[in-house]
Amino acid sequence: MKNQIQQQEESKTRILIVEDDRILAGELKNFLARWGYGVEPAEDFEDLLADFCRVSPRLVLMDINLP
């Protein structure tokens, strides 16, 4: 059963969200997850760089006003 769940998670299209507002990032994650996307949040550019290679996202959604 666990193997099947892992396979489903790995087969999802991955989206990386770079957003410093945790509430907005959570809302985006919930919305996209309901549509079947695998979503990884990142709060800043350092997280983005670390997560990009690990996640291999098909799409990156970025806040243009990051501090």
C-alpha positions as CSV (number, residue, x, y, z in Angstrom):
1,M,0.0,0.0,0.0
2,K,2.8,2.4,0.9
3,N,4.6,1.7,-2.3
4,Q,1.4,2.5,-4.3
5,I,1.0,5.8,-2.5
6,Q,4.7,6.7,-3.2
7,Q,4.2,5.9,-6.9
8,Q,1.2,8.2,-7.1
9,E,3.1,11.0,-5.4
10,E,6.0,10.6,-7.7
11,S,3.9,10.6,-10.8
12,K,2.2,13.9,-10.0
13,T,3.3,17.0,-11.9
14,R,5.5,18.9,-9.4
15,I,5.1,22.6,-8.9
16,L,7.5,24.7,-6.7
17,I,5.9,27.7,-5.0
18,V,8.3,30.5,-3.9
19,E,6.3,32.7,-1.6
20,D,7.3,34.4,1.7
21,D,3.7,34.8,2.9
22,R,2.9,31.4,4.5
23,I,-0.8,31.9,4.4
24,L,-0.8,32.6,0.7
25,A,1.6,29.7,0.0
26,G,-0.6,27.4,2.0
27,E,-3.7,28.5,0.0
28,L,-1.9,28.0,-3.3
29,K,-0.7,24.6,-2.2
30,N,-4.1,23.4,-1.1
31,F,-5.7,24.7,-4.3
32,L,-3.2,23.0,-6.6
33,A,-3.2,19.8,-4.6
34,R,-6.9,19.5,-5.1
35,W,-6.3,19.5,-8.8
36,G,-3.8,16.7,-8.5
37,Y,-0.5,18.5,-8.5
38,G,2.4,17.8,-6.2
39,V,3.3,21.1,-4.6
40,E,6.5,22.1,-2.7
41,P,6.7,25.4,-0.9
42,A,9.8,27.5,-0.6
43,E,10.0,30.8,1.3
44,D,13.1,32.4,-0.3
45,F,15.7,32.0,-3.0
46,E,17.9,29.9,-0.9
47,D,15.1,27.4,-0.4
48,L,14.4,27.6,-4.1
49,L,17.9,26.7,-5.1
50,A,18.0,23.8,-2.6
51,D,14.6,22.5,-3.6
52,F,14.9,22.9,-7.3
53,C,17.3,20.0,-7.9
54,R,15.6,17.8,-5.3
55,V,12.0,18.3,-6.6
56,S,12.7,18.8,-10.4
57,P,9.5,20.8,-10.8
58,R,7.7,21.3,-14.1
59,L,6.6,24.8,-13.0
60,V,7.9,27.4,-10.6
61,L,5.5,30.0,-9.3
62,M,7.4,33.0,-7.7
63,D,6.5,36.0,-5.7
64,I,8.1,39.0,-7.5
65,N,8.4,41.0,-4.3
66,L,10.5,38.7,-2.2
67,P,12.7,40.5,0.4
